[in-house]
């Protein structure tokens, strides 16, 4: 089995190579939040949740050597539903606050431990993420139930861990699968009939990538 991995006509990465990957990317939040605060008063037992979303992957890597690469993660915008929890104890219904969009460009340094002749190329890496939130739309449900308006989330900087693998199909094409764990923290705010509601949210998603790569 080891001989099969390091043999064959397809050669792996070399210094100066560019690898472009396309496919699917899924953001699965591992979220945790503070209790909601309305006009400075904490509502115990209340939190918000963020659901998952899948979009198209665009990923570019430059190989500084046969073992070291620099990767930029990009994708089409992700869209998530932000929902409340625990409001029933205050005589209010839990609602979907609204829809938000975000882009999480992430720049990572990758290390490929296998020899350059190997068709199987696992890697690990560490990077920096910048997440920008936009198009925050309050749901009709939240407008009717809470008098909600003007939902906003702050942008976020954080670290990212990266693991993955490529398998060379020939000199140019490869199969790709991988995952990130990204530190994303944001402050969310929405106007309600009771006043301004604020919450600190640690989104901290697992991000899964699957697709094809092309080397040139």
N, C-alpha and C positions, 0 to 999 in steps of 0.2 A: 504493500500500500504506500509506503514511504517513497519507494522508487517511482511509482506512478505519479505522485505529487510533484516530484522534482524533474520529471522527464517529459518528453513530448516536443512537438514542433513549436508550440507557442512559448514565447519568451515573456518574462514578466517585466516589471518596471525598471527604467533606467533614469539617470539624471537628465533633466531637461524635458521629460515626458509631461504632457498634459493629459489628464483623464477627465472626461465629461460623463456624468452619470445622470440618467433619467429614469423615472419610474413613479412610485408612490411613496408618500411620507405621511405617517400618522402621528399626531400629537395627542398623547394620552395624559392629561393632567393628574398629578399626584398631589392634589391641592389640599391646602389647609388654610383656615382664615381665622382672624380675630372675631370676637362678637361685634355685631353691628353697633355703631354709636350714632345716636340721633341727637343733634344739638349738644354733643358732649356727654350724653348719658348712655352708658353701656347697657345693651339689652342682653342679659345673660342667656346662654344657650342658643343664640342665633348665629348662623354662619352663612356663607355663600358657597356654591359649588359651580364648577366650570366643566362642561362636557367635552368629549373628544371630537376630533375632526381629522379627515384624511384629504390630502391635496396632492397635486403633481410635484414631483421632486426635480430640482435642478441643482446639481452638485458638481463643483469644479475643483480638481486637485492638481497642484504643480509639484513634481518630484524634484527636490533639491539634490537627492542622491537616490540610489536604489533602495535605501532603507528609510529615508525621511521625506515626508511630503507635507505640503501646506494646503489645507482644504477650506473651501468656502461653501457653506450650506445656504441654499436659497430654495424658494418654493412659491407657488401661487398662494395668495392670502388665505390664512386659516380663519374659519368662522366658528364661534362658540356661543352657546347659550349660558348666561349667568343666572342662577336661580338662588332663591333664599331658602332658609330652613329655620325651624324653631319659632316662627312668629305666632303659632297657634296659642301659645301660653299668654300672649298679649292681646288675644281676641282678634288677630289678623290672620288671613290665609297666606300660606306659603305660595309664592308666585315666581314665574320666570321674569326676572328684571328686564332682560332684553338680550339683544345680539351684539357681539363685538367682533371685530376683525383684528388680526395681528400678523406681523411678519417677524420671524426670529432669525435674522442673519447671524451665522456663527462661524468664526474663523478659528481653525484648529491646527495644531502641529501633530502629525501622525508618525508613528514608528512602525515600520514593517520588519519583523524579525527574521523572516524566511530569506534564504538566498535568492538572488535575482533569477536563477534558473527555475524556481518553483512556480508551477501553474497556480497553486493555492497560496494566496497572500492574505493572511490575517493581519490586523493592525489594531493598535490602541493609540489614544491621543488625548490631548487636553487643549481646551480652547476658551475663547471669550465670546459671550453672546450679548447682542443688543436686541431687545424686543420692543417694537413700536406698535402701540394700540391705536386703532382709528375706527371710524364709522360706528361709534357706539350708539345703538338705537334702542330706546326704551320700548318695551312691549306694550301692546294695547291692554293686556291683562294687568300689568303693573300700573299703568295710567289710571285704570278704572278702580283698582283695589287700594292703591296707595297714593294716588295723585302724583305719581313719579314723573320726573322729567330731568333732562340734562345729565345723563349717565356719562361718566368720564373715568378713564384709567390712566395712571402715570406710566411712562415708558420705563424700561428696566435694563440694567447692566448686571451680568453675572457670569460665573464660570460654567464650563460645560465639559463633561467627560464623554469619551467617544470610544466605541469598540466596533469592529466589523470585519468583513472578509470580502475579497474578490477572488473569483476563480476564472482563469484565463481560458476562453474558448478558442481563440486563435491569437495572432499577433496584435490585433486591434480590439476585439470585443471580449467582454468579461461579464460574468454574473456578479451581482453585488447584493449583500444584505448587511445591515448594521443597526446600531442604536446609539442614541445620545441620552445623557441625563443632564438637564439644563436647570440652572438656578435662576428662576424667574420670580421676582417679587414685585408687587404693585400695590398702590393705594387707589382704591375705588371710591367714588363719591356719586351720589344721586340725590336730587331734590325730591322731597316727598311732602305730603300734606302736613306732616308733623315737624318738618324742618329738614335740614341737610343730614343725610345718612352717610356715614363713612365706614370703611372696613379695610383692613390690611390683608392682602391675599398672597400666600406663597403658592404659586401655580406649580412650580418644580416638575415639569412634565418628563415622562419618558417619550422619546421621539424615535420612531422606528422607520428605517429606510429599506426599500426593496426595489431593485431595478436592474438595468443593463448599463455597462460602462463602455466608453469608446476611447481608446488611446491614440494620440497623434503627437 
